[in-house]
Amino acid sequence: MTHAGIDVVDVRRSFGPVEAVRGVTLTAQPGRVTGLVGPNGAGKTTLLLMLASLLQPDAGAIRIAGVDPIADPAAARRMIGWMPDALGAWPALTARETVAVSARLYGMTRSQAAERAAALLAHVGLMDLADAPARVLSRGQKQRLGLARALVHDPQVLLLDEPASGLDPQARIDLRLLLRGFAAAGRTVLVSSHVLAELDELVDDAAFLVAGRSVARPDEQPARARAWRMRVAGPPVSLVGIAGALGRRPEEVTVDRGTFLLAFEGDAAAAEGLRALVGAGLPVAEFAPAVGRLEQAFLDLGNSPEERA
């Protein structure tokens, strides 16, 4: 384990009788954004706290760019930018002071800290609120301030716990572009989020947690049926007509907001279905998955053997 990313091998952590993390193994590569996906209580935040050297695992191994964050937390923290779900800032300090104080804690001079704070607040879109106390910021604004603070020492590894929570649509787009740029510069990004549509557009890889354990990624699992949404232009087409064109039973097709929903076993089957619809002379105006790949994988977690164990 020597690359500049994150390596986790069979990590475990309990709180009394509660096993929060029961055996997680994952890798996050530099130059890529990795999503940490799982239902509430899956152990995502506990794992991130261990990666950030704020919580010691009971067993297993963690390396941040080859550094053990438990054996050498100072070295690990120099490389890690940590953004928790809640800001945890000093409420009486302004946004500018919050970032500047954080910069000073990393050894910057007063002038360097002031310059870094101004640059980062502009980068995350908070310059208009730079001199407002943190306590008056909205949830989304606090998230942006937390991101600025995480980036203050130009870390090689970024750990983000629910970074899109509370952000408006434009701020989410800005966050996505910022994190993609961070990865393009060769850094490692690990993001935990329930906003799966956002993760679908952001991540290169995904690690899935269920009940404290890592489980197979979607591409490592047998293919499951996935719902596709189709819309036909022109005169209305009956559900029976759609089913007949596809050689399916009418009860296999449902109607939702003027579109038809039907499950296909994989992309090849969906492509064949589209070919059949067009071949039947139907003017197909829309044909796409009803949910993103990560969202479908998240829904499948409830049917996995690990979840039922």
Secondary structure, 3 states (H helix, E strand, C coil): CCCCCEEEEEEEEEECCEEEEEEEEEEECCCEEEEEECCCCCCHHHHHHHHCCCCCCCEEEEEECCECCCCCHHHHHHHEEEECCCCCCCCCCEHHHHHHHHHHHCCCCHHHHHHHHHHHHHHCCCHHHCCCEHHHCCHHHHHHHHHHHHCCCCCCEEEEECCCCCCCHHHHHHHHHHHHHHHHCCCEEEEECCCHHHHHHHCCEEEEEECCEEECCHHHCCCCCEEEEEEECCCCCCHHHHHHHHCCCHHHCEEECCEEEEEECCHHHHHHHHHHHHHCCCCEEEEEECCCHHHHHHHHHCCCHHHHC
